[in-house]
Amino acid sequence: MSDAADLPEPDRVPGHPHPRETRRLFGQGAAETSFLNAWVEDRLHHGWLLRGPRGIGKATLAYRIARALIAEGPGEAEARLFGQDSRHVPETLDMPDNCPVATRIRAQSEPRLAVLRRGTNEKTGRLRTQISVDDVRGIRRFLGLTAADGGWRAVILDAADEMNAAAANAILKMLEEPPARTALLLVSHAPSGLLPTIRSRCRSLDLHPLGPADLAAALVQAGAPVAEGDAGALALLAGGSVGEALRLSAGGGVALYGRLVALMGGGRRVDRAALMALAEDAGKRGAETVYEMIGRLTLTLVGRLARQAALGGTGPDILPGEAALMASVARTPVQAAHWAEAAGRVALSIGHARAVNLDPGQAIIDTFLDLDATLAKARGAG
């Protein structure tokens, strides 16, 4: 759409390339091949639901699909994309560097592509929390225009989970009465929350968290190479999400997680001096990002302790000291229950602190004093 360049970018990790600018997709060959198979077999669906955790490449795949479809133009698309043998399936949807469609999409000037995402509140100038029916009406106007040469058009909805009820019903109407030669590409981080009728009218492509090698390659492409030896830890801490890994990498997340592990004192008790230092760092002016990351990583640590205790083993030592901590307080089902309860309390505490704007340093102190009590319970249950 012509006004795409004026939209805010809720779907970009600040300081890094947007999915429309991302050239390669790592670790999602199965989903890409599934789409290519449907194309070559003349089974292209009008609606595609790209499912999986946030930040693993769903939007990147949506833009790759849109580029390839639009670049084919009218007529027998398969014959040109796949050569003389229309049953041949290439390995990727890679496009040439000089592809004019790719250039226009990067510039947000491709007339055959519409992107639906959260807009801004005209009164406050801030991003809205939902995609509204007014946003969808703009897509309806786009779909009402007839392509001059009969080629493919694409609509990328990122993310479908952010639609309000009216917007979801409007999208459902489009899926029930799909325009000819138009692909609706719905990106979803939590597809179970979508209307069942939307899910049933789309063909699903399942994407999965990335392993260390693919994650490291994706970070290099995004301009954030991983320090030697950090790839495995970053992949685990980020849950295989490139987006989360970019945030962790920018904020020194691996080192920060190491501080949290050390803070737990090997399962004996929370190190008070280290806790005071962490709280001081989080409470400094301009340290809001550090505070947010401490909250996420604390939940990650407690969640890993709960899962590992339920499994009954020490698990991988992603950072020095974590395996020893697990061996001390995360080995039995009873310990798992203690850590699961603690995870719930930590999540509530973080949410409450954010809602009422509590002092970050004090919020961290309160959280880890609660975890200190959990350490005592877990030791007693071991």
C-alpha angles and dihedrals in degrees: 000000000000095000096051093105090062094057123099118247111239087154096062129087102229113255095016136089118283116239090254087061095046110107103191133039117213129203098003101092094128094058092045092048090050090057093045091050090053091050097049091046091051092246099123108155122213092229127047125184112203105201134189145085120316118278101017099114107280095129091043090055091047091056091046090054092046092050093050095046095047093044091057093065121189129339130028099000095178094057092058099039096046101031123231093332104066089188093061112108115207120215097245145009091242114153127206115269090242095050106138092212091055090049092051093047091052088051091046090236102111107126093203095058127075122185121203116198139132114305132201130276105247092215099049102024089226128124113271117239093230142037105247133209088251088062090052092051088064088057090050090056089050092051091048090065115090116229109243096225101030094249129144125289128193138204119199115200110194110205116005089185089069096063119113119225095269093049091048091053091049091052090047089056090054091050091049092051103028119189116241118271093003125128119205108203112195117193112204131180093181109025094172088073094058123095109277088229091058091050092048093053094053133070109232128230111192118210124190139206114278125249122232097270095049092042091052091050092049091050092051089052089051091052096254108106116194120244114248110276095014099091096087094045093046092050091053096043092047093046090236091301117139091200093054091042090055090053092046093046093050091050099043090252098167093054091044091053088051089056091053092050091049089047089064090066097227090296095305103098140315112282103243096199092050090047092054090050092050092048091050092052092049092049097054119114110272093016096115091117091053091050092050091048092049088055094050094045092047089056089048092052095047091045091052090050091051094048094045092049090051090052092048101229143088098251127196117336097228090174131016110278100020096098090049090050091051092047089055103045110006110061108096139054090246090055089047089057091052092051093045089054090047091052090056092050093047092051091050092045093051092047092048093048090052094045096052096033096240120186105277095222094051092046090055092048091051092048095052095043086057089050089049088061089049090053089056092050093047093049089051091050094050 
